[in-house]
Amino acid sequence: MHRGPLAGQAVHVVAHLPDGLRYAAVTAAGDRLIIAGGEAGDAQILSDAIWSFDASTGSLTRIGRLPVPLTHASRSTRTRDTW
């Protein structure tokens, strides 16, 4: 994950997922980013992992699994609920 650029700031890495991931569903929930599913690696292996990135501590935690692996999905957060 990257942070920046804001008003001329450089982009820098703030966390690494264990595997490269693309096309994941991501939403903000307070100070956290929730990352679910996606494709891992060049072999286009679908992921069922759900990750939480805490921006205040810089920690990345696997918080669950999707019922089935998925990619190209979307997520939305309203109040405290995430869909």
C-alpha positions, 0 to 999 in steps of 0.5 A: 500500500502507498501513501501520498502524494499530497501537496508535493509529497512523495509516494512511499510504501506503508505496508506490504500484503504477504502476496501481490494482489490486484483487483481486490475490493477495498473500502475505508472504515474509520482509520482502517482499510478493508481489503477483500478478495482479488487476484494473486500473482501472475497465475491469476489465483483468486483470493478469499482473504479479508485484510484490515490495514490500520493507518494509525499503527501501520499494522496489517491483519488477516481478519477473515475469509470470504465464502468463495474467492472473488475478484473485480468486486466492490465494497462500500461502507456506510456508518459502521456497516460494510457491504 
